[in-house]
Amino acid sequence: MPEYPEVEALREQLEEQLDGQVVARTGPSHVATLKTIDPPLDAFDGATLATPERRGKHLLLPAHERDLVLHMHQMSAGRIAVLDAGAKGPKRPAFALTLESGARIVMTERGSKKRARVGLYTRAAIGEELAHLGPEACDIDDATLAEQLAAESRRLHSFLRDQRALAGIGRAFANEILNRSRLSPYALSVDLDAEEVARLGEATRAALAAGLELRRRGRGDKQVYNVHKRLEEPCPNCATAIAQVDFEEHTIYYCPQCQTRGRMLKDRRLSKLLR
């Protein structure tokens, strides 16, 4: 799932390549991908692209002279690529935006669950659409983080993935952040003391900054993730073998030594939760 580092690296790429480019055609879009009907997609045709923006994991392409913003959200399986003029692309993309230069922005989505989203909004409407998002995780300060943690009792892994609490983190970086901070994925948000909150805040900022820098360099998952999808590989903190807990929609990767003090976490489907 593209998270803050991936989406911000993409936004920077688009800023370099597309700022000031003119839209020739907006679409086509898969019927399950397009989430708006008013304004119609073709209202974006002829627009000059302004500097791309990002909010959490959402990519925004505003127009210079029109009150229009194209919204793109990749969700779990969506991917966005910029294709040069004449370059071959997928025959049936989830969405495509063609520029007068011939370059295209193409969104694809793997699998049968069509969750990726595209929509055309006015500036006010996109503000309302994204109003539920919490503060940006990439630069959150410890005081704001403490307020978000105390707002509701949540397991930390769930808290970090909740876009209403913090915007920009998904499954992978929740694993990375909790390992950096040496906190259990099952610890309750309301139980953290000031020192633990500070550790979590520092780990959040550091993990996302490191991830962004690696994505800017074009590094793949193996270079970006130290814990995520690293089952039985050594923990970067203490060299203990990484363990996992499987859920229907995601997998938690953690160190049973430095994060849970020697205790193995159990799946909800198999036994009682352990902190």
N, C-alpha and C positions, 0 to 999 in steps of 0.2 A: 504493500500500500504506500503510495507516495505521501510523505510527511513533510514537515517544514523544510528540511535540507533539500529534498528533491524538488519541491515546488518553488522554493526561492531560487535555486540554481536555474530552474527552467525560466522563471520570471526574468532573471538577469540575462539569460541567453536571448529571450524574446526582446528585451529592451535594446540590446545591442543590434539585433537583426531587423526589428520590425518597427521601431519608433519612427513615425512619419510615413509609413507605407499606406497605400490606399487599398481598401477592400474591393475586390472585383465581384466576388460572390460569397454569400454566407450560406453554408449548407453544401450538400444535403446533410440531413441529420436522421439517424435512426429514430423511429417513432417512440421508442422507450427512453431515448436519451434526451430528447427535447422536452423541457419542462414548462415552457411558456408559449403562449400564443399571441399575446399583445404586449409590446409591439411584435409584429411578425418579423421573422428572421431577415427577410429581404430589406427591411428598414435600415439594416446595417450596411447594405451594399453602397459603395461609393464613399464610405466614411474613411477619414484619415485617422490612423491609430495613434493614440497618445501613449505615454509611458505606461507599460503594464504594471498592475498592482497585484498584491497578494493579501489575503486575510485568512489567517490560519492555513488550511490546506486548500483554499479556494483561490483560483487564478481569475483575475479580472482584466479584461481588455477594454478600456474606455475609448471613446471617440473624441477627437479634438473639438469639433465644431457642433456636435450633436449631443443631446442629453441622453446618451445611450451607453450601456456597459454590457459587454458580452461576458457572461459568467461561465466558467468551466470548472468542474469538480470531478477528479478522476476516480474517487471512491477506492475500492479495493483493487479492482482488476483493470482499470482504465490507464492508458498511457498516452501522452501527447508528444508528437514529434514535429519538427520543422523540416519540410522537404524543399530542396532547391527546385527551381523551375526545370521541368522536364524529368525530374526524378520519379521513378516508379514508386507507387504507394499501394496500400491495400485496396482491393476492388470495392469492398463495401465497408468503409469506415463508419464508426459510430457518429462521427461528425467531421466536417472539413470546412476550412476557411481558405479561400483562394484570393491571393493578392494580385494587383495589376502587374506586378513584376513576374508573375508566374509561380512564385513560391507558395507553398501551402502549409497551413497548420492542420495537422491531422490527429484526431483522437481515435484510438482503437480500444476495444474492450474484450478481453478473453473470457471464456466460459459462458454459461447459459444465463447467469444472473446479471441482468442488465441494470446496473446501479449508477453508472457514470451519468453525470448531469451536465446539460448545456442549457442556457437560457439567455434571452435578451431582456434587459431591464432598463428603466430610467435610473438615474443616480439615487433618487429617493427610494425607489422600489427595491434596489439591491441593498440599500442600507437596512431596510426593514427585513429583508430576506436573511441577512447575516447578523441581525441584532442579537440573536441568542448566543453568539460566540463569546467565550470568555477572553481574558487578557492574553496577549501573545506570549506563548511559552518561551520563546527564544530570548527575551530580555526581561522576564518578570523579576521584580525585586522580592526580597525575602518577606517584607511586610505584607505585600499583596498576596504572595503565596500562602502565608500563614492564614490570612483571611479566607482564602479559597478553601484551604484544607479544613478549617473549622466550621465552614458553612453547613456541612452534612457529613455524617459518618460513612466513609467509603473505604473499601480496600484500595491500597495505593495504586495497584496496577489499573484498576477500574477508574480511579480518580484521574490518573494521567491521561487516559484515553478519552475522557469525557470532554468534548469540545466546548461544553458550557462552562466548564471549570477552567480549562486551559486550552487555547487554540493552537493546533499545529502538531500535536503528538499523536502517534498511532501505536500499534502493537510493537513494532520493532524498537522504536526509541524509548518506549516505556520499559522494555527489558534492559536496554543500555543504561538508562538513567538510574534505575533502581540498583543495578549492579555497581555503578560508579559510586552511588551514595551508600552502598552496603545496607540497604533496607529491604525488608521482606516485602514481596508483592502482596502479601495478605495482611500486612500491618494496617491498622485503621488510621485514617487521616486525622481524626480528632485526638489520637493518642500521641502524636509526635511532640517532643519537647523542642525548645528553641534551637538547640544544637542540631537536632535531626532535621528540622525545617531548613536551617542554613545549609546543611549537607545536601539536602534534596535540591535546594535552589541552585547551589553551585554546580551540582551534577547536571541539572537540567540545562543550564546555560552552556556548560562546557561540552556536553555530549552533542547538543544541537549545533554549536559553532564548529566543532570538529567534523561532524557529519556534513555540514554545508561546504567546508573547505575541500573535503575529499570529493564531494559530488561536483564541485567546480572543476576539479582536475579530471573528471570523467571516471572516477574509480567506481568499481562494482561493489555489490553487496559483501563479498568476501573481504574486501579491504575496509569497508565502512563499518561493519558490525563486528564487535568483539564478543558478544554473548548471544545475540539473536541467531537462531538456527545453528548454534555451535554445540549441540548436544554431545556430551562426554569429552569435549575439548577442555583444556585447562582454563580456569577462571583467570582473567588478567590481573586480579588483585592477589590471589593466594594459591593459584594453580590447582585448586580442587576441580574435579570434573563437573562441568555444567550439567544440571538436571533440567527436566521439563515437566510441565503440567498441561495436559491437553483439555481443551474445551471445544465445543461445537464450532465456534467461529474463530478461535484463536488459540495460540499456544504460548504459555509463559515459560521463558528460559531464565534460570537463576542459579546462583551458587549456594549449595546447601551448607557451606561452611561460613562464609563471611556475610551472607545475607540472612540466613535462618538459624545460625548457630548450631549446625549439625543436624537439624531436623529436615526430613524430606516432606515436601508439601504434597498433599493428596488432592486428586480431582474430586469435584463435587459429586460426580456420578459414582465414585468408588468408595469414598469414606468421608468422615467429618473433616471440615476445613481445619488446618493447623496454621497458626501464625508463625 
